[in-house]
Amino acid sequence: MSHYTSFALAGAGGLGSFVAQHLAAVPGVSLRVLSRSNETKIPEGAELKVIDYDSKESLAEALKGVEVVISTLNGAGFAAQPALAKAAIKAGGVKLFVPSEFGNATAQYTDGPLFGKTQFQQLLKSIGLDYLLVHNGPFLDTTFNSFLGFDWENNQVNILGSGTNPIPFTTQNDVARFLAHILTTATPSTLANKTLKIQADTISFLSAVSLFEETHPGRKIEVTHTSHEEAKEFIEKHEGLESLLAWLKLSWDLETAPREEETDNALWREWNPTKAREVIAAL
Protein backbone atom coordinates (compact mmCIF):
# COMPACT_ATOMS: atom_id res chain seq x y z
CA MET A 1 0.00 0.00 0.00
CA SER A 2 1.53 3.31 -1.07
CA HIS A 3 -0.80 5.50 1.02
CA TYR A 4 -4.18 5.47 2.71
CA THR A 5 -7.34 6.11 0.71
CA SER A 6 -10.32 5.25 2.95
CA PHE A 7 -11.18 7.18 6.11
CA ALA A 8 -13.82 7.49 8.81
CA LEU A 9 -14.15 10.71 10.81
CA ALA A 10 -15.82 10.91 14.22
CA GLY A 11 -16.62 14.48 15.22
CA ALA A 12 -17.85 16.72 12.41
CA GLY A 13 -17.86 20.07 14.24
CA GLY A 14 -15.00 22.47 14.94
CA LEU A 15 -11.71 20.93 13.84
CA GLY A 16 -13.60 17.97 12.39
CA SER A 17 -15.37 20.15 9.84
CA PHE A 18 -12.00 21.31 8.51
CA VAL A 19 -10.64 17.75 8.42
CA ALA A 20 -13.71 16.59 6.50
CA GLN A 21 -13.38 19.46 4.02
CA HIS A 22 -9.72 18.77 3.21
CA LEU A 23 -9.92 14.97 3.11
CA ALA A 24 -13.02 15.00 0.90
CA ALA A 25 -11.18 17.23 -1.57
CA VAL A 26 -8.38 14.70 -2.16
CA PRO A 27 -8.90 12.78 -5.43
CA GLY A 28 -9.37 9.05 -4.97
CA VAL A 29 -10.16 9.29 -1.26
CA SER A 30 -13.33 7.97 0.36
CA LEU A 31 -14.50 9.66 3.56
CA ARG A 32 -17.23 8.43 5.87
CA VAL A 33 -18.39 10.98 8.47
CA LEU A 34 -19.81 9.33 11.59
CA SER A 35 -22.58 11.16 13.41
CA ARG A 36 -25.48 10.54 15.76
CA SER A 37 -27.61 12.86 13.62
CA ASN A 38 -28.75 12.51 10.02
CA GLU A 39 -28.74 16.32 9.75
CA THR A 40 -24.97 16.73 10.15
CA LYS A 41 -23.52 18.84 7.35
CA ILE A 42 -20.76 17.16 5.38
CA PRO A 43 -18.69 18.30 2.37
CA GLU A 44 -19.44 17.18 -1.16
CA GLY A 45 -17.92 13.78 -1.85
CA ALA A 46 -18.18 12.53 1.73
CA GLU A 47 -20.66 9.95 3.04
CA LEU A 48 -22.71 10.50 6.19
CA LYS A 49 -23.09 7.42 8.38
CA VAL A 50 -25.53 7.70 11.28
CA ILE A 51 -24.26 5.62 14.17
CA ASP A 52 -25.02 4.73 17.78
CA TYR A 53 -21.91 4.96 19.94
CA ASP A 54 -23.57 2.67 22.48
CA SER A 55 -23.95 -0.12 19.90
CA LYS A 56 -20.87 -2.20 19.15
CA GLU A 57 -22.56 -3.59 16.06
CA SER A 58 -23.46 -0.14 14.72
CA LEU A 59 -19.90 1.12 15.13
CA ALA A 60 -18.23 -1.96 13.67
CA GLU A 61 -20.54 -1.89 10.66
CA ALA A 62 -19.80 1.79 10.08
CA LEU A 63 -16.05 1.07 10.01
CA LYS A 64 -16.09 -1.79 7.51
CA GLY A 65 -13.88 -0.99 4.54
CA VAL A 66 -12.13 1.84 6.42
CA GLU A 67 -8.34 1.99 6.77
CA VAL A 68 -7.98 5.04 9.02
CA VAL A 69 -10.23 6.27 11.82
CA ILE A 70 -9.84 9.91 12.82
CA SER A 71 -11.41 11.23 16.01
CA THR A 72 -11.91 14.92 16.70
CA LEU A 73 -14.38 14.17 19.48
CA ASN A 74 -14.11 16.50 22.46
CA GLY A 75 -16.00 17.49 25.57
CA ALA A 76 -18.59 14.88 26.53
CA GLY A 77 -18.12 13.19 23.16
CA PHE A 78 -14.56 12.20 24.05
CA ALA A 79 -15.96 9.38 26.20
CA ALA A 80 -17.04 7.56 23.01
CA GLN A 81 -13.44 7.08 21.80
CA PRO A 82 -12.79 3.73 23.56
CA ALA A 83 -15.90 2.21 21.95
CA LEU A 84 -14.76 3.56 18.59
CA ALA A 85 -11.30 2.02 18.97
CA LYS A 86 -12.68 -1.37 19.97
CA ALA A 87 -15.10 -1.25 17.03
CA ALA A 88 -12.14 -0.53 14.75
CA ILE A 89 -10.57 -3.80 15.86
CA LYS A 90 -13.86 -5.65 15.37
CA ALA A 91 -14.34 -4.21 11.88
CA GLY A 92 -11.12 -5.93 10.86
CA GLY A 93 -9.67 -3.61 8.26
CA VAL A 94 -8.68 -0.51 10.24
CA LYS A 95 -4.93 0.02 10.12
CA LEU A 96 -4.50 3.37 11.92
CA PHE A 97 -6.34 5.38 14.59
CA VAL A 98 -5.81 9.14 14.91
CA PRO A 99 -7.17 10.04 18.37
CA SER A 100 -8.43 13.42 19.49
CA GLU A 101 -5.16 15.00 20.64
CA PHE A 102 -4.65 18.19 18.59
CA GLY A 103 -3.21 20.44 21.28
CA ASN A 104 -0.80 19.91 24.15
CA ALA A 105 1.49 16.89 24.17
CA THR A 106 -0.17 14.45 26.59
CA ALA A 107 1.96 11.29 26.89
CA GLN A 108 3.68 12.60 30.03
CA TYR A 109 0.53 13.25 32.09
CA THR A 110 -0.24 11.16 35.17
CA ASP A 111 -3.26 13.20 36.25
CA GLY A 112 -5.15 16.37 35.36
CA PRO A 113 -7.95 17.15 32.89
CA LEU A 114 -6.07 15.77 29.87
CA PHE A 115 -5.03 12.51 31.53
CA GLY A 116 -7.92 10.79 29.72
CA LYS A 117 -6.01 11.30 26.49
CA THR A 118 -2.95 9.61 27.98
CA GLN A 119 -5.10 6.70 29.14
CA PHE A 120 -6.60 6.37 25.68
CA GLN A 121 -3.13 6.08 24.16
CA GLN A 122 -2.51 3.22 26.58
CA LEU A 123 -5.75 1.57 25.46
CA LEU A 124 -4.71 1.72 21.80
CA LYS A 125 -1.41 0.05 22.69
CA SER A 126 -3.15 -2.65 24.74
CA ILE A 127 -5.52 -3.64 21.90
CA GLY A 128 -2.78 -3.54 19.28
CA LEU A 129 -4.17 -0.73 17.14
CA ASP A 130 -1.56 1.50 15.50
CA TYR A 131 -2.00 5.20 16.17
CA LEU A 132 -0.84 8.61 15.00
CA LEU A 133 -0.76 11.48 17.53
CA VAL A 134 -0.86 15.08 16.32
CA HIS A 135 0.30 17.88 18.63
CA ASN A 136 -0.10 21.40 17.29
CA GLY A 137 -0.33 23.64 20.36
CA PRO A 138 -3.41 25.79 21.03
CA PHE A 139 -5.56 26.77 18.07
CA LEU A 140 -4.44 30.15 16.79
CA ASP A 141 -7.94 31.00 15.58
CA THR A 142 -9.79 30.28 18.86
CA THR A 143 -7.39 31.09 21.74
CA PHE A 144 -7.49 34.88 21.81
CA ASN A 145 -10.99 35.21 23.24
CA SER A 146 -12.57 36.60 26.40
CA PHE A 147 -12.91 33.15 28.01
CA LEU A 148 -9.12 32.95 28.07
CA GLY A 149 -8.66 36.50 29.31
CA PHE A 150 -8.51 38.47 26.05
CA ASP A 151 -11.25 41.10 26.29
CA TRP A 152 -10.26 43.09 23.22
CA GLU A 153 -13.58 44.91 23.08
CA ASN A 154 -12.87 46.57 26.42
CA ASN A 155 -9.10 46.85 25.86
CA GLN A 156 -8.32 44.52 28.76
CA VAL A 157 -6.22 41.36 28.85
CA ASN A 158 -5.44 39.12 31.81
CA ILE A 159 -2.39 36.88 31.42
CA LEU A 160 -1.47 33.95 33.61
CA GLY A 161 2.17 34.22 34.60
CA SER A 162 4.65 36.63 33.04
CA GLY A 163 3.26 36.23 29.54
CA THR A 164 6.75 35.97 28.03
CA ASN A 165 6.79 32.22 27.36
CA PRO A 166 6.69 31.47 23.59
CA ILE A 167 3.69 29.25 22.78
CA PRO A 168 3.28 27.17 19.60
CA PHE A 169 0.07 27.93 17.71
CA THR A 170 -1.71 26.53 14.65
CA THR A 171 -5.14 27.29 13.19
CA GLN A 172 -7.71 24.52 12.94
CA ASN A 173 -7.69 24.83 9.17
CA ASP A 174 -3.92 24.41 8.98
CA VAL A 175 -3.97 21.39 11.30
CA ALA A 176 -6.59 19.80 9.05
CA ARG A 177 -4.63 20.65 5.90
CA PHE A 178 -1.46 19.10 7.29
CA LEU A 179 -3.25 15.98 8.53
CA ALA A 180 -5.09 15.40 5.24
CA HIS A 181 -1.86 15.84 3.28
CA ILE A 182 0.22 13.49 5.44
CA LEU A 183 -2.42 10.76 5.64
CA THR A 184 -2.92 10.68 1.87
CA THR A 185 0.71 10.99 0.75
CA ALA A 186 2.90 9.29 3.36
CA THR A 187 3.74 5.60 3.33
CA PRO A 188 1.58 3.97 6.04
CA SER A 189 4.55 2.38 7.82
CA THR A 190 6.03 5.84 8.46
CA LEU A 191 2.91 6.91 10.36
CA ALA A 192 2.34 3.93 12.66
CA ASN A 193 2.75 4.73 16.36
CA LYS A 194 4.28 8.11 15.64
CA THR A 195 3.79 11.59 17.07
CA LEU A 196 3.65 14.57 14.73
CA LYS A 197 4.64 17.93 16.20
CA ILE A 198 3.55 20.83 14.03
CA GLN A 199 3.28 24.54 14.66
CA ALA A 200 2.41 27.44 12.41
CA ASP A 201 3.91 30.14 14.62
CA THR A 202 5.24 30.78 18.12
CA ILE A 203 4.33 33.87 20.07
CA SER A 204 4.06 34.82 23.74
CA PHE A 205 0.88 36.35 25.10
CA LEU A 206 2.62 39.66 25.81
CA SER A 207 3.91 39.72 22.24
CA ALA A 208 0.38 39.00 21.04
CA VAL A 209 -0.87 42.06 22.92
CA SER A 210 1.88 44.18 21.36
CA LEU A 211 0.99 42.82 17.94
CA PHE A 212 -2.67 43.68 18.52
CA GLU A 213 -1.74 47.27 19.39
CA GLU A 214 0.53 47.48 16.35
CA THR A 215 -2.14 46.22 13.96
CA HIS A 216 -4.93 48.28 15.58
CA PRO A 217 -3.57 51.87 15.65
CA GLY A 218 -4.90 53.94 18.53
CA ARG A 219 -5.78 50.95 20.71
CA LYS A 220 -4.00 50.58 24.04
CA ILE A 221 -4.50 47.35 25.99
CA GLU A 222 -4.44 47.26 29.80
CA VAL A 223 -2.65 44.07 30.87
CA THR A 224 -3.05 42.42 34.27
CA HIS A 225 -1.43 39.23 35.48
CA THR A 226 -2.56 36.20 37.48
CA SER A 227 0.19 34.34 39.35
CA HIS A 228 0.78 30.60 39.13
CA GLU A 229 -0.14 30.28 42.79
CA GLU A 230 -3.48 32.03 42.24
CA ALA A 231 -4.19 29.79 39.24
CA LYS A 232 -3.39 26.60 41.14
CA GLU A 233 -5.65 27.67 44.00
CA PHE A 234 -8.45 28.42 41.54
CA ILE A 235 -8.06 25.02 39.86
CA GLU A 236 -8.23 23.22 43.21
CA LYS A 237 -11.43 25.01 44.21
CA HIS A 238 -13.31 24.82 40.90
CA GLU A 239 -14.46 22.21 38.42
CA GLY A 240 -15.72 22.22 34.87
CA LEU A 241 -14.81 24.53 32.00
CA GLU A 242 -13.39 27.39 34.11
CA SER A 243 -10.99 25.03 35.86
CA LEU A 244 -9.97 23.43 32.56
CA LEU A 245 -9.22 26.79 30.96
CA ALA A 246 -7.12 27.86 33.95
CA TRP A 247 -5.25 24.55 33.80
CA LEU A 248 -4.56 25.02 30.08
CA LYS A 249 -3.29 28.57 30.55
CA LEU A 250 -0.99 27.36 33.31
CA SER A 251 0.36 24.56 31.12
CA TRP A 252 1.00 26.98 28.24
CA ASP A 253 3.03 29.22 30.55
CA LEU A 254 5.10 26.31 31.86
CA GLU A 255 5.74 24.15 28.80
CA THR A 256 8.49 24.86 26.30
CA ALA A 257 7.63 25.29 22.61
CA PRO A 258 9.61 23.01 20.25
CA ARG A 259 12.31 24.62 18.17
CA GLU A 260 11.57 24.63 14.43
CA GLU A 261 14.02 21.79 13.86
CA GLU A 262 12.22 19.72 16.52
CA THR A 263 8.91 19.91 14.68
CA ASP A 264 7.65 17.84 11.75
CA ASN A 265 6.81 20.89 9.65
CA ALA A 266 9.44 19.85 7.10
CA LEU A 267 7.32 16.83 6.13
CA TRP A 268 5.30 19.26 4.02
CA ARG A 269 7.50 22.15 2.98
CA GLU A 270 4.68 23.73 0.94
CA TRP A 271 2.38 23.89 3.97
CA ASN A 272 2.69 27.69 4.41
CA PRO A 273 0.35 28.00 7.43
CA THR A 274 -1.37 31.16 8.66
CA LYS A 275 0.79 33.24 11.01
CA ALA A 276 -0.13 35.00 14.25
CA ARG A 277 0.05 38.46 12.70
CA GLU A 278 -2.71 37.67 10.20
CA VAL A 279 -5.03 36.22 12.84
CA ILE A 280 -4.45 38.94 15.44
CA ALA A 281 -4.78 41.74 12.87
CA ALA A 282 -8.24 40.40 12.03
CA LEU A 283 -9.48 40.44 15.65
N, C-alpha and C positions, 0 to 999 in steps of 0.2 A: 504494500500500500504506500503510495507516494505522499498522500496527505488525506486528511479527513474530508468527507463530503456530506455526511448526514448528522444532523444535530437536533436535540430537544432542548428547549429553554423553559425553565420554571421561574416565573416572576417577570411579568410583562410591563410593569410600571417602572418609572425612574430609570435607573441604569439599564434595566431589561429592555425598555423600549428602544434604546439606542443600539443595544446588542442585536435585537431582532432586525432593526433597520439595516445594519451593516452586513449581517450574515445573509439576509434574504437577497441582498444586492449582488452577492458573489455568484457568477455563472456556474452552473453545475452543482450547486449546493441545495440540499433539501433541509428545510427548517420546520420543525413542529413546535408550536408554542403551547405549553400546557397551562390551563387555567380552570378555575372552578366555575367560571361564568362563560356562557356562550355569547356574551356581548363584548368580550375583550377585543380591543382594536389591535389588529396585526398588520404588518406591511404586506404589500402585494408580493405574491410568490411564496408566502409562508402558509402553513396549515394550522388551523386552530383545533386543538384537541381538548375537549372538556373532560376533566378528570376529578376523581374523588381521592384526596390524599389519605383518607382513612381506609381505602380499599386497596389491598395488595394487588388484587387482580386487575383493577382499573389502571393502576400505575404501571404494572408490568406490561399490560397490553399496549399502553400508550408509548412505551419505550422500545417496542419491537422494531427492528430495522434501523435503530439509532446507534451511531458509533460514539457520539460525545454528548454527555448531559451537562448543561450549564445551569447553575442556580444563581439567580440574583435575588433570591428570597431574603427578606429582612423583617425586622420587627417580629410580630407574632407568627408570621409565615415561616420564619427560620426554623421553627420546631418541626416542619414537615420534611426537612432535609434528610434525616436518617431513613425515613420511609422511602424517599426517592432513591437513595443510594442502594438500599436493599432490593428495591424493585429493579434497579439497573442490573444487579447481579442475576435476578430471576429472569429478566428478559433475555439474557444470554449473549447479546451481541455488543453491549456497551463496552468500549475500550478505555474511555477516559471520563473522569468526572471533574468539572470545574466548580468548586464550591463557592458559596457567597463569602468571599474575603473582601477584596476590592477596597482596601483602606490600609490601616496599620498592619504591620507584620504581627502575627499572632502565635507562632509556634512556641514562643518563650513563656507564654502566660501560664500561671498555675492557679489563678483565681481572677476575679474581676468580671466586668460585664461582657468582655469578649472571650472569656474562657470557653464558652460553648463552641466557638469556632475551633479552638485548639482540640477540644474533645472530639469534634466531628472529624478532624484530620486523623485522629487516632482510630476512629471507627472505620474510615476508608482503608487504613492500613490493615486493620484486623480482618476485614472481609475480602482483602486482596484486590481492591479496585484501584487502578492507577488514577492519579490525580494531578491537576495543575493548579497551583496557587498563584494568584495575581495580586501584588501589593503595589498600590499606586499613590499612597498618601491620601489626605482628605481631598474631596472633590472641589476643584477650583471654582466651579460654577454655583456651588451651594453653601460654602463655608462662611462667606462674609455677609452674614445676616444677623438680625437682632437677637435671635435665640442664642447665638454664640457671642453676643456682646457688641456687635457692630450696628449701632443705631445711627446710620448715616443721615437719616432724615432730620434728626435732632442734633447732628454734629457731635455725637458722643460715642466713644468706644471704650469698653472695659477689656483689659488684657490680663490673662492669668500669667503671672510671673513677669519677667523683665520684658518679654516681647521681642527679644533679640535673637532667639533661636531660629535658624533657617529651617523651614518646613517644606517637605516635598508636596507639590500639588499637581493634579491632573483633572481635566474636565471629564464628566461622564461620557461625553461624545468621543473624546480622544482615547479613553480606556476601551470603549467599545470598538473603535476603529482598530486599535492595536490588537485586541483579542481576536477579532474576526480575521485580520490579516494573518496572524501567527497560526491560528487553528486551521486555516485553509491553504497555507503554503509550506509550513514546516513538516518535516518527516516525523510521523507519530512517535518514533522511539526517542526523539530529542525532547519531547514534551512530558513524557511519563515521569511522574513523581518529582517534578521540578517546581521551583518557585521563580516567577518572573517579577523583577523589580523594575517598575517604570515610573518616570516622573517627567512632567512637562516643564516644570519650573520649580525653583526653590526661592522662597521669600519669607522673611520674618513678619510677624504681625505689625511691628513698629514700621518696618519698611513698607508694608501694605498701606498703612495710614499715610505715610509720606507720599506714596504714589497716588493715593486718592486726592490729596491736596494738590499735587502737581497737575493732575489731569482734570481737576475741577477748580479752576482759578477763582479765588475769592472765598473759598471754603476753608475754614480752620476747624480742625477736629480736637475736641477736649478728650484727652486720654487719661483714664484712671487704671489702677492696677489692683489685682487680687493676688495675695500671696499664696504660695503653695500650701502653707499651713491652714489658711482660711478655706482653700479648696478641699483639702483633705477632711476638714471638719464638716464641711457642707455635704460631702459625699457620704460620710458616716451617718449623718442625721437624716438623709433624704433617700428616696427611692424613685424609680421611674425615669422618665425622660430627662428631667433636670439634673439628676445625679449622673446619668450617662453622659450628658453633654459636658458637665464639669470634669468627669473622668477623662473624656477625650481631650479636652483642652489641656489638662495636666499632662497627659501622655505626649501631646505634641510639643509641649515646652521642655520635656525631659529627654525625648528620644532624638537621636542624631540622624539627620538626613544623609542618605548615601551620596557619595561623590559620583560624578557623572560616569566615571570608569567602573563604578561598582554596580551600575544599573544595567538593564538589558535593552536599553534604548537602541543600541547599535544593531539589534536584530532586524530593525526596520529603519534604515537610514533616511527613507523618504517620509517618515511619519509626520514631521513638522507640526507638532501639537500647538494648541493655543497657549499663549503666555499670560502671565499674571497682569501685565500692563493692559492688555486688551480687555480682559474681564473686568478689572477694577475701573478702567476708564468708562465702562458702560454702566456702572452702578448708578 
